[in-house]
Amino acid sequence: MEQNELRELLNSVAEGKISVDEAVLNFKAKPFEDLGFAKIDYHRSIRQGIAEVIYGAGKTPEQIVKIAENMLSNGQKTVLITRMSREAAELAEKSLPFTYYEMAGIGIVGEMPDADTEKSVVIATGGTSDMPVAEEAALTAEALGNKVTRLYDVGVSGIHRLLSHSEEIMKAKVIIAVAGMEGALASVIGGLADCPVIAVPTSVGYGAAFGGLAALLSMLNSCASGVSVVNIDNGFGAGYLASMINHMG
């Protein structure tokens, strides 16, 4: 049950449309279900506002499909699967209403929701090589009901490309800056924007980039105020946090 459904249910009780006993029946679903290899948290959307997401890495294709089927059967309309392999996607396509986004390693089971906020989450990348992480963030945000504006390949080596999008940057409620190499993009955007900037270091870069560690440290040491940082290549975490910010107020 989503939070808005919970509110509707309680309003119906308050308005006398349904009885207290009928409302209690709606809460009798188990808070979680033990499948042996996974315990599915049905009440997470009530506690946190966002339903459980399936992290695909390390799970077998069969486990992923079983978890997704269980979520759908218990009323979840959109199931987001991250770090999903092509092998798992091919199995899911056989039995589920399913869309696979290979670049991002994202699977969407069920329907992609319409945006329920007016403001857009802006996602900018330093280069084309950062797009897989950026798309993980973008699709996560879209699956959580956000509009997304993509500004790809606008890194500091050609900063005029970024500045040509000043209007989108100024209008954003939250911006995700995705960059590898030295990770300077987040600081530049942080100096232009009046909204929170979520920096995502990527593992893109030559040897001394240390698999994204150089970008991570640069972003953590940003002199621009209002920049927060998620882990290396963690597009999902950035998209999730951006959605929470975008839905505030």
C-alpha positions in Angstrom: 0.0 0.0 0.0 1.4 3.4 -1.0 1.2 6.4 1.3 -1.4 8.2 -0.9 -3.5 5.0 -0.7 -3.2 4.9 3.0 -4.3 8.6 3.2 -7.4 7.8 1.0 -8.2 4.8 3.2 -8.0 6.9 6.4 -10.0 9.7 4.9 -12.7 7.2 3.9 -13.0 6.1 7.5 -13.1 9.7 8.7 -15.9 10.5 6.2 -17.9 7.4 7.1 -17.6 5.8 3.7 -16.1 2.6 5.1 -16.2 1.1 8.6 -13.2 0.7 10.9 -13.4 -3.1 10.5 -13.2 -2.7 6.8 -10.2 -0.5 7.1 -8.5 -3.1 9.4 -8.9 -5.7 6.7 -6.7 -3.5 4.5 -3.9 -3.6 7.0 -4.0 -7.4 7.6 -1.5 -8.1 4.8 1.7 -9.4 6.3 4.4 -6.7 6.7 6.8 -9.0 4.9 6.9 -12.4 3.3 9.7 -14.9 3.6 10.5 -16.6 0.3 13.4 -18.5 1.8 16.0 -16.6 -0.2 14.4 -13.1 0.3 12.1 -11.4 2.8 9.9 -8.9 0.8 9.1 -5.8 2.7 5.5 -4.9 1.8 5.2 -2.0 4.3 8.2 -0.1 3.1 6.1 2.3 1.0 4.0 3.1 4.1 7.2 3.9 6.2 9.3 5.6 3.5 7.0 6.6 0.8 8.8 4.5 -1.8 8.3 0.7 -2.3 11.1 -1.8 -2.1 13.6 -1.9 -5.0 15.2 -5.1 -6.2 19.0 -5.0 -6.4 19.8 -7.4 -9.2 23.5 -8.0 -8.8 24.3 -11.2 -7.0 20.8 -12.6 -7.4 20.0 -15.4 -9.9 17.6 -14.6 -12.7 15.1 -17.0 -11.1 15.3 -15.2 -7.8 14.7 -11.8 -9.4 11.7 -13.0 -11.3 10.2 -14.7 -8.2 10.6 -11.5 -6.1 9.1 -9.3 -8.8 6.1 -11.6 -9.4 5.4 -11.6 -5.6 5.6 -7.7 -5.5 3.2 -7.4 -8.4 0.7 -9.9 -6.9 0.7 -7.9 -3.7 -0.4 -4.7 -5.4 2.9 -3.0 -6.3 2.3 -1.3 -9.7 5.9 -0.5 -10.6 8.8 -2.7 -9.6 12.3 -1.2 -10.2 15.2 -3.6 -10.7 18.8 -2.2 -10.6 22.0 -3.8 -11.8 20.1 -6.3 -13.9 21.9 -8.6 -16.3 20.8 -9.3 -19.9 20.4 -13.0 -18.8 17.9 -12.0 -16.0 16.1 -9.7 -18.4 15.6 -12.4 -20.9 14.0 -14.6 -18.3 11.8 -11.8 -17.0 10.5 -11.0 -20.5 9.0 -14.5 -20.7 6.6 -14.1 -17.7 6.3 -10.4 -16.7 5.1 -7.1 -18.1 8.6 -5.9 -18.4 10.9 -3.3 -20.1 14.7 -3.6 -20.0 17.1 -0.6 -20.4 20.4 -2.3 -21.1 22.7 0.7 -20.9 21.6 1.4 -17.3 21.1 -2.2 -16.3 17.6 -1.2 -15.2 14.5 -3.4 -15.5 11.0 -2.0 -15.0 8.2 -4.4 -14.2 4.7 -3.1 -14.6 3.9 0.4 -15.7 6.2 3.4 -15.7 4.3 6.1 -13.7 3.4 9.5 -15.0 5.3 12.4 -13.3 3.5 13.6 -10.2 5.6 16.7 -9.7 5.9 19.9 -11.8 9.6 20.4 -11.2 12.2 18.5 -13.1 15.3 16.6 -11.9 18.2 17.7 -14.0 20.9 15.2 -14.7 24.2 16.3 -16.3 27.2 14.3 -17.3 30.8 15.2 -17.9 31.0 13.0 -20.9 29.2 10.3 -23.0 31.1 7.6 -21.1 29.3 8.6 -17.9 25.9 7.9 -19.5 25.3 4.4 -18.1 25.5 5.8 -14.5 23.4 8.8 -15.5 20.7 6.6 -17.0 20.5 4.5 -13.9 19.8 7.8 -12.0 17.4 9.1 -14.6 15.3 5.9 -14.9 15.2 5.6 -11.1 13.9 9.1 -10.8 11.3 8.5 -13.6 10.2 5.3 -12.0 9.6 7.3 -8.8 7.3 9.8 -10.5 9.7 12.6 -11.6 10.2 14.5 -14.8 13.9 14.3 -15.9 15.9 16.7 -18.0 19.0 15.1 -19.4 22.1 17.3 -20.2 24.7 14.8 -21.4 28.3 15.5 -22.4 28.6 19.0 -20.9 31.9 18.6 -19.0 34.4 21.2 -18.1 36.7 20.5 -21.1 34.1 22.4 -23.1 32.3 24.4 -20.5 30.4 26.5 -23.1 28.3 23.3 -23.6 27.1 23.5 -20.0 26.6 27.2 -20.0 24.3 26.9 -23.0 21.9 25.1 -20.6 21.9 27.9 -17.9 18.1 28.1 -18.0 17.5 24.4 -17.2 20.1 24.7 -14.4 18.5 27.8 -12.9 15.0 26.3 -13.0 15.9 22.9 -11.4 14.8 21.9 -7.9 17.6 19.4 -7.7 20.5 18.5 -10.0 22.5 15.3 -10.4 26.1 15.8 -11.6 27.7 12.7 -13.0 31.4 12.7 -13.8 34.6 10.7 -13.8 38.1 11.8 -14.5 38.7 14.6 -11.9 35.0 15.1 -11.2 35.1 18.9 -11.6 31.6 19.1 -13.1 29.8 19.0 -9.7 31.8 22.0 -8.4 31.0 24.0 -11.5 27.3 23.3 -11.3 27.3 23.9 -7.6 28.6 27.4 -8.3 25.8 28.1 -10.8 22.7 26.5 -9.2 20.5 27.6 -6.2 19.3 24.1 -5.5 20.9 21.0 -4.0 23.4 19.3 -6.2 24.0 15.5 -5.9 27.4 14.5 -7.2 28.0 11.1 -8.6 31.6 10.1 -9.2 32.0 7.5 -11.9 34.8 4.9 -12.5 35.6 6.5 -15.8 39.2 7.7 -16.2 42.8 6.7 -16.8 45.0 4.9 -14.2 45.4 7.7 -11.7 41.6 8.1 -11.5 41.8 4.9 -9.4 38.4 3.6 -10.6 36.6 6.7 -9.5 38.4 7.5 -6.3 39.9 10.7 -7.7 36.5 12.0 -8.7 35.0 10.9 -5.4 37.7 12.9 -3.4 37.3 15.9 -5.7 33.6 16.0 -5.1 33.9 15.5 -1.4 36.3 18.4 -1.3 34.1 20.7 -3.5 34.4 24.4 -2.5 30.8 24.9 -3.8 28.2 24.9 -1.1 25.2 22.7 -1.4 27.0 19.7 -3.1 26.4 16.3 -1.6 28.1 13.1 -2.8 27.0 9.5 -3.3 29.2 6.5 -3.8 31.1 5.7 -7.0 28.8 4.7 -9.9 25.8 4.9 -7.6 23.3 6.3 -10.0 20.4 4.6 -8.2 21.2 6.3 -4.9 21.4 9.7 -6.6 18.1 9.2 -8.4 16.4 8.1 -5.2 17.7 11.0 -3.2 16.8 13.5 -6.0 13.2 12.1 -6.0 12.9 12.7 -2.3 14.1 16.3 -2.7 11.9 16.9 -5.7 8.8 15.7 -3.8 9.3 17.8 -0.7 6.8 20.6 -0.2 
